[in-house]
């Protein structure tokens, strides 16, 4: 097995937790060696599998990083790459939950009331299920502790990037970024207090495992990662967003690769197998 595959970075993209921003950082760093992925066969039921990965590696044998909503740490990827480097970012569960509803209404144009959104089982403990495959808090904690290369929390996003830069050394990882896929209005800020006041009990109940998992990630795992990296700089002194410089060469290489080579082949394989070629990965 090639060294780049042995050290493959796999970003578990949790919806509404700065995923698109982080994916663009990966694209700017790894250029044509990064792939946004999704299942290539209906039988995989929304989970990116070893068979999918093998096809991706045939398309691009130079792949060093993959990202996508369908990358699950409870899948079978580790059977093929024992030391796969899982990375993820968690977000405050209440904010993420309401932001997810906002995305449905404002972007996807779904006609759904918040009262009905509260009833959706698929939206309950979303982050816990993303990590463990089920709302089993102890298993999700174990997976984050034992199987992840790095776990971040959105409120410490820049510090998470600083830790990743250290862990990937001597690779020169550029942490500068420009935010992507951010809500364009104050819908969330205005409505979060209103929703909490009216539906606080239901929201907290629907996210009870996520709240515990987020607290564990933030106060235990993230602290251990900082201690292990010997990074003592205060989070407030790290600001990669405002130090961002547009890198035309890097973005051009990535766009040409995605639009002229990888994207068309990937979309064809999805289409050939009766899968939607559109969507967020």
C-alpha positions in Angstrom: 0.0 0.0 0.0 1.3 3.4 -0.9 2.4 5.8 1.9 -0.1 8.5 0.9 -3.0 6.0 1.3 -1.7 4.7 4.6 -1.9 8.2 6.0 -5.2 9.1 4.3 -7.1 12.0 5.9 -10.8 11.3 6.0 -13.0 14.3 7.0 -16.3 13.3 8.6 -18.4 16.2 7.4 -21.2 16.9 9.9 -23.8 19.2 8.4 -23.9 22.9 9.6 -20.5 22.7 11.4 -18.1 24.6 9.2 -17.6 21.7 6.9 -17.6 23.6 3.6 -15.0 26.0 5.0 -12.7 23.2 6.1 -13.1 21.3 2.9 -12.0 24.3 0.9 -8.9 24.5 3.2 -8.2 20.8 2.4 -8.7 21.6 -1.3 -6.3 24.5 -1.2 -3.7 22.4 0.5 -3.9 19.1 -1.3 -5.2 20.4 -4.6 -5.6 17.4 -6.9 -4.8 15.0 -4.1 -8.2 15.8 -2.3 -11.5 14.2 -3.3 -15.0 15.0 -2.2 -16.7 11.6 -2.0 -20.1 10.0 -1.7 -21.3 6.4 -2.2 -21.0 5.0 -5.7 -23.5 2.2 -5.2 -27.1 2.2 -3.9 -26.4 -0.9 -1.8 -24.2 1.1 0.5 -27.2 3.0 1.9 -25.5 6.4 2.2 -22.2 5.1 3.7 -18.9 5.5 1.8 -17.4 2.0 1.8 -14.1 0.3 1.0 -15.5 -0.6 -2.5 -16.2 3.1 -3.1 -12.7 4.1 -1.9 -11.1 1.6 -4.2 -12.9 3.1 -7.2 -11.9 6.6 -6.1 -8.2 5.5 -5.9 -8.5 4.1 -9.4 -9.7 7.5 -10.6 -7.0 9.3 -8.5 -4.2 7.1 -7.1 -2.5 10.2 -5.7 -5.4 10.9 -3.2 -4.2 12.0 0.3 -7.4 13.4 1.7 -11.2 12.7 1.3 -14.2 14.5 2.7 -17.9 14.0 2.7 -21.2 13.6 4.6 -21.1 9.8 3.8 -17.7 9.2 5.5 -18.6 7.3 8.7 -16.1 6.2 11.3 -18.2 3.1 11.9 -17.9 2.0 8.3 -15.4 -0.6 7.0 -12.8 1.8 5.7 -10.4 0.9 8.6 -10.3 -2.7 7.3 -8.6 -1.5 4.2 -6.6 1.4 5.8 -5.9 0.5 9.4 -4.4 3.9 10.3 -6.9 6.1 8.5 -6.8 9.6 9.9 -10.4 10.5 10.8 -11.0 14.2 11.4 -14.2 16.0 12.3 -15.6 19.2 13.7 -18.5 19.2 16.2 -20.8 22.2 16.9 -22.9 23.3 19.8 -25.9 20.9 19.3 -28.6 23.5 19.9 -27.1 26.0 17.5 -26.4 23.2 14.9 -30.0 21.9 15.2 -31.6 25.2 14.6 -29.1 26.0 11.8 -30.0 22.8 10.1 -33.6 23.8 10.2 -32.7 27.2 8.8 -30.8 25.5 5.9 -33.8 23.4 5.1 -36.2 26.4 4.9 -33.9 29.1 3.4 -31.7 27.1 1.1 -33.5 23.8 0.3 -36.9 25.6 0.3 -38.6 22.9 2.3 -42.0 23.8 3.5 -41.8 22.5 7.0 -42.7 24.1 10.3 -40.3 24.0 13.2 -42.9 22.0 15.2 -42.8 19.3 12.5 -39.0 19.5 12.3 -38.9 18.6 16.1 -40.8 15.4 15.3 -38.2 14.1 12.9 -36.2 11.2 14.4 -33.5 11.6 11.7 -32.6 15.0 13.1 -32.4 13.9 16.7 -28.9 13.4 18.2 -27.6 14.0 14.7 -23.9 14.3 15.6 -23.9 11.2 17.8 -25.5 9.1 15.1 -22.9 10.5 12.6 -20.1 9.2 14.7 -21.6 5.9 16.1 -24.3 5.1 13.6 -26.9 5.1 16.4 -27.7 7.4 19.4 -25.4 5.4 21.6 -23.4 8.0 23.6 -20.8 5.7 25.1 -19.9 4.2 21.7 -19.7 7.7 20.1 -17.3 8.8 22.9 -15.2 5.7 22.4 -14.9 6.2 18.7 -13.9 9.9 19.1 -11.3 9.0 21.7 -9.8 5.9 20.1 -10.3 6.2 16.3 -9.9 9.9 15.4 -6.7 11.6 14.4 -8.2 15.0 15.4 -11.5 16.2 16.8 -12.4 19.9 16.7 -15.2 22.1 17.9 -16.6 25.0 15.9 -16.1 27.6 18.5 -12.4 26.8 18.6 -12.1 26.4 14.8 -8.8 28.3 14.3 -7.2 26.5 17.3 -8.3 23.2 15.7 -6.5 24.2 12.5 -3.4 25.1 14.5 -3.4 21.6 16.1 -3.9 20.0 12.7 -0.9 21.9 11.3 1.2 20.6 14.1 0.0 17.0 13.7 0.6 17.0 10.0 4.2 18.4 10.4 6.6 18.3 8.5 3.9 18.8 5.8 3.4 22.5 5.3 -0.3 22.9 6.0 -1.7 26.3 5.3 -4.5 27.2 7.7 -5.7 30.4 6.2 -9.3 30.4 5.0 -12.3 32.4 3.9 -15.7 31.2 5.3 -17.9 29.2 3.0 -21.6 28.4 3.0 -22.5 30.9 5.8 -26.0 32.0 6.4 -26.5 35.4 4.7 -28.9 36.9 7.2 -29.7 37.0 10.9 -32.4 34.3 10.8 -30.5 32.0 13.2 -29.5 34.8 15.6 -33.0 36.3 15.7 -34.8 33.0 15.9 -32.6 30.9 18.2 -33.7 32.7 21.4 -37.3 32.6 20.2 -37.1 28.9 19.5 -35.3 28.2 22.7 -37.9 30.1 24.7 -40.8 28.3 23.2 -39.4 24.8 22.5 -36.5 24.6 24.9 -37.6 21.3 26.5 -38.1 19.6 23.1 -34.8 20.9 21.6 -32.8 19.8 24.6 -34.5 16.4 24.7 -33.9 15.8 20.9 -30.2 16.7 21.4 -29.5 15.2 24.8 -26.8 12.7 23.6 -25.3 15.3 21.3 -25.0 17.8 24.2 -23.1 15.2 26.2 -20.9 14.2 23.3 -20.1 17.9 22.5 -19.2 18.6 26.1 -17.0 15.5 26.1 -15.3 16.5 22.9 -14.8 20.1 24.0 -13.7 19.6 27.6 -11.9 16.3 27.4 -10.7 15.3 23.9 -9.9 18.8 22.7 -8.0 19.5 25.9 -6.0 16.3 25.6 -5.1 17.2 22.0 -3.9 20.6 23.0 -1.7 19.1 25.8 -0.3 16.5 23.4 0.6 19.1 20.8 2.3 21.3 23.4 0.4 24.3 21.9 0.0 26.8 24.7 -1.0 29.9 22.6 -4.3 31.4 23.7 -7.2 30.6 21.3 -8.0 34.3 20.9 -4.5 35.0 19.6 -4.9 32.7 16.6 -6.8 34.2 13.6 -6.4 32.4 10.3 -9.5 33.9 8.7 -8.2 37.5 8.8 -4.8 36.5 7.6 -6.2 34.9 4.5 -4.6 35.7 1.1 -6.2 34.5 -2.1 -4.0 31.9 -3.7 -4.9 31.9 -7.4 -2.5 29.1 -8.4 -3.7 26.7 -5.7 -7.4 27.4 -6.4 -6.9 27.2 -10.1 -5.2 23.8 -10.0 -8.0 22.5 -7.7 -10.8 23.9 -9.9 -9.3 22.5 -13.1 -8.8 19.1 -11.4 -12.4 19.0 -10.0 -14.2 20.4 -13.0 -12.3 18.8 -15.9 -11.2 15.5 -14.5 -12.4 14.2 -11.1 -15.9 15.8 -11.1 -17.1 14.4 -14.5 -15.8 10.9 -13.8 -17.3 10.9 -10.3 -20.6 12.2 -11.5 -20.7 9.6 -14.4 -20.2 6.7 -11.9 -23.0 8.1 -9.7 -25.3 8.5 -12.7 -24.4 5.0 -14.1 -25.5 3.5 -10.8 -28.7 5.4 -10.6 -27.6 7.9 -7.9 -28.1 11.6 -7.8 -25.1 13.5 -9.2 -26.0 16.7 -7.4 -25.8 17.4 -3.7 -23.5 18.5 -0.9 -20.6 16.2 -0.1 
